[in-house]
Amino acid sequence: MSRQVALLAALLVAAGFLAGLTREAFPLAEAQVSESERMLEQGLASLLAGDLLDGRSELERVSYGSASFMTALDNLATIDALIVGPQAALARVAELVERHPQDNELRLRLGELHYGSAAFEEAARQAAEVARVAPSDSRARYALALYQLAGGALVEAISSYQSALQADPGAHQARVALDALWRHAARYPEQSQTHFALAFFCSLQGQTAQEIVELERYLAARPSGAIADAARARLQTLLESDRAARR
Amino acid sequence: MTSSRARWDGVCFFIVALVSFWIHLTFHRWPFDDALIHFRIAEHLIRFGEPYFNAGEAVMGSSSPAWTLLLAALFSVFPATTAVVAGLEATIVAVGCLVWCRWIQLELDDAAAGWIGWGFAPVYLSLVHYSGVGLMETPLALALVGLALLQFRQHPVTGAALLSMASLVRFELAVLWIALATWTLVTRRAHPARVAAGSAVGALPFVAYWLVYFPLLPHTIAAKSLVYEVPWRETLDALTRRALPTLPWLASVELRAALVAVLVAILVGGVVFRGRRSGPAAAGRGPWGLILGAGCAVGCVYGVSGSLLFPWYVPLVGVPIAAIVYLSGTTSESRALVVITLVALVIPHSIALGITFVASFGPIERYPYLAENARVRRYVDVARRLDAGFATATLMSSEVGGLGFGFRGRVVDGMGLVSPEALPYHPLHVPDERSRGSLGAIPPEFVEAIDPEIVVTLEAFGEALLRSPIAERYVDYRFPVYLPADARALGTSELWESRHLHVWLRRDRIRTDPLGATTVLPGIP
């Protein structure tokens, strides 16, 4: 018995050595890293080391068009805002849009930055431009809807949300749009119309309890007009069916 | 045992060990995040004499005392690296495979038993290797169960000791321990006092360690049951996805249901066509029904408790069930049933294992857990960079394995796994604070209460946090989710709908002049 165990242990050790030596001799080749990816990594490392200037110059060397570019740009916007102010970030992206007017991704970023500085109309203009040239891009439509909502155009916003959902019925973009709405609600609590849009999404996802909460929040601001009337009617229906279900 | 059979046993074991070492030495660089929680605790046990995730904070961050102690013993001799633990895991997986195959051989005990026993090896390796490569404790638990099953045949007291030990590696295995101990007593194979003494001897060192340092209920269990809200259907779906061979064409629910039906049919067929099971050797056999029942019971507990089913839980259900299905099929007198067992169980698992094996030669993206575990490499990378500049800061995240491994300072767990103070802020509401109940997200109010200098989170775990007003207090650096080489291999830069890993540094601790020179204020040397 002990001889067998010793033999098995010897076989185990031999297998371990053989596998280890072979792996050592033929290491797993890691994929090649591009210059832009290297610059992005270096730039981010410099930022964590507290060296913003080095970080910025390394991030600026990430090539336009590379897969790393947008991440580099996001971080450059953070550094610009930190060193100079939010307008510096906006100016950097606006200049890029001027140089590459066909780049929808950049235009959407510009829209985001305008939205971030509460320039909702300008943000909506950028998103609308992308939605015009790329009608199938649901991100642009969702962004447009959010900016319209932020600007107080609730009817247009709901219409944009509906066309976005038609363009892309998939769950992912809808989830991103819903997340943006939650963020907007937290940032601008005084804008009660956000809760109507949230109720609209909850209704689509069948989340009745949350829909009731959002409709109540919307109506708490005593809005008027056709949408407000529709919201009241919908809330009434939901509450009644909720009561019936409880009974 | 004849010398020819012993020779073949040796050859088969050598092949199993070679495969085990090869895949472990290849994929250990992509461990599960939770595996590195054990690493940190084991390191702290050696450095500070206390098995706590954060020095001085008496929280049971690991629900596996035996595994933590084993790692601590290993790290007191070797450096705490994934490669070292991979060597240990490869050994444990190979030995576990050997003892389970040997148990099957002994259950059959006839001329064909040698080959039939080793036929289970691909099934065992396929089910267990993900946990081993991910550097989790499950292979150790299953190896102890295999040894216990061998011992139960003639030395039930030793078997009880090994099973009690296995239960302190994975608590779920207490079901099997209780079942087999009861069977031993009912069938009068051993005196109750001796079984109790054996169990106590196996458990005592680990229970003593546990009670010296921790409260009775492991904190991780309380945290997971509070934070995760997973419908039983999702758990069942995950269980069938992972307990069946991990193959792309088994993604559809219908095909998985069909395969489960075939496996049930094999069990039923095994009863109908008893074959060699009804021979004289049957008297010495183990209680197959109890082992099968224990596997099913653990699966049911996962489903009923709404657990988030992590990949390393699955072999605890899959291996006992697969072993009994395999025994039922291969011992039947119906040749058709033997063939069905090969086609429905052995061949699919062999292919699943083969996929990992092929991946180890270059196309690593075929390894099923690469995408999930590659994020851990990014965590370790970011943590090491932060450690260089902010070693005494407090870092908060909701995934603390990779980050805690690379960052030596205090790590607060927003999910509450190693930080009980987070639990009053949980569970976060679905859908406005997190998109699903399986996400262990960071509560914004908890960040406000702790006010950490650093917050690290994927977008999926920081939905509420990233849009909360607290975000204004931090400078937000965005990292790609993966290291460049991993992103290239995977062909994607997204994980769980997250495009970035956000690293937040608190603004009031960073002063920046107009030329971009940054001064880190006192508190963060």
Boltz contact constraints between the chains, C-beta under 6 A:
constraints:
  - contact:
      token1: [A, 8]
      token2: [B, 13]
      max_distance: 6.0
  - contact:
      token1: [A, 11]
      token2: [B, 10]
      max_distance: 6.0
  - contact:
      token1: [A, 11]
      token2: [B, 13]
      max_distance: 6.0
  - contact:
      token1: [A, 11]
      token2: [B, 14]
      max_distance: 6.0
  - contact:
      token1: [A, 12]
      token2: [B, 17]
      max_distance: 6.0
  - contact:
      token1: [A, 15]
      token2: [B, 14]
      max_distance: 6.0
  - contact:
      token1: [A, 15]
      token2: [B, 17]
      max_distance: 6.0
  - contact:
      token1: [A, 15]
      token2: [B, 18]
      max_distance: 6.0
  - contact:
      token1: [A, 15]
      token2: [B, 21]
      max_distance: 6.0
  - contact:
      token1: [A, 16]
      token2: [B, 21]
      max_distance: 6.0
  - contact:
      token1: [A, 19]
      token2: [B, 18]
      max_distance: 6.0
  - contact:
      token1: [A, 19]
      token2: [B, 21]
      max_distance: 6.0
  - contact:
      token1: [A, 19]
      token2: [B, 22]
      max_distance: 6.0
  - contact:
      token1: [A, 19]
      token2: [B, 25]
      max_distance: 6.0
  - contact:
      token1: [A, 23]
      token2: [B, 25]
      max_distance: 6.0
  - contact:
      token1: [A, 28]
      token2: [B, 26]
      max_distance: 6.0
  - contact:
      token1: [A, 30]
      token2: [B, 485]
      max_distance: 6.0
  - contact:
      token1: [A, 31]
      token2: [B, 485]
      max_distance: 6.0
  - contact:
      token1: [A, 31]
      token2: [B, 488]
      max_distance: 6.0
  - contact:
      token1: [A, 31]
      token2: [B, 489]
      max_distance: 6.0
  - contact:
      token1: [A, 33]
      token2: [B, 484]
      max_distance: 6.0
  - contact:
      token1: [A, 37]
      token2: [B, 484]
      max_distance: 6.0
  - contact:
      token1: [A, 44]
      token2: [B, 479]
      max_distance: 6.0
  - contact:
      token1: [A, 45]
      token2: [B, 385]
      max_distance: 6.0
  - contact:
      token1: [A, 47]
      token2: [B, 477]
      max_distance: 6.0
  - contact:
      token1: [A, 48]
      token2: [B, 385]
      max_distance: 6.0
  - contact:
      token1: [A, 49]
      token2: [B, 389]
      max_distance: 6.0
  - contact:
      token1: [A, 50]
      token2: [B, 518]
      max_distance: 6.0
  - contact:
      token1: [A, 50]
      token2: [B, 520]
      max_distance: 6.0
  - contact:
      token1: [A, 52]
      token2: [B, 516]
      max_distance: 6.0
  - contact:
      token1: [A, 52]
      token2: [B, 518]
      max_distance: 6.0
  - contact:
      token1: [A, 53]
      token2: [B, 516]
      max_distance: 6.0
  - contact:
      token1: [A, 71]
      token2: [B, 478]
      max_distance: 6.0
  - contact:
      token1: [A, 71]
      token2: [B, 480]
      max_distance: 6.0
  - contact:
      token1: [A, 74]
      token2: [B, 478]
      max_distance: 6.0
  - contact:
      token1: [A, 75]
      token2: [B, 477]
      max_distance: 6.0
  - contact:
      token1: [A, 75]
      token2: [B, 478]
      max_distance: 6.0
  - contact:
      token1: [A, 82]
      token2: [B, 512]
      max_distance: 6.0
  - contact:
      token1: [A, 83]
      token2: [B, 512]
      max_distance: 6.0
  - contact:
      token1: [A, 83]
      token2: [B, 516]
      max_distance: 6.0
  - contact:
      token1: [A, 175]
      token2: [B, 435]
      max_distance: 6.0
  - contact:
      token1: [A, 179]
      token2: [B, 463]
      max_distance: 6.0
  - contact:
      token1: [A, 182]
      token2: [B, 432]
      max_distance: 6.0
  - contact:
      token1: [A, 182]
      token2: [B, 467]
      max_distance: 6.0
  - contact:
      token1: [A, 183]
      token2: [B, 467]
      max_distance: 6.0
  - contact:
      token1: [A, 186]
      token2: [B, 467]
      max_distance: 6.0
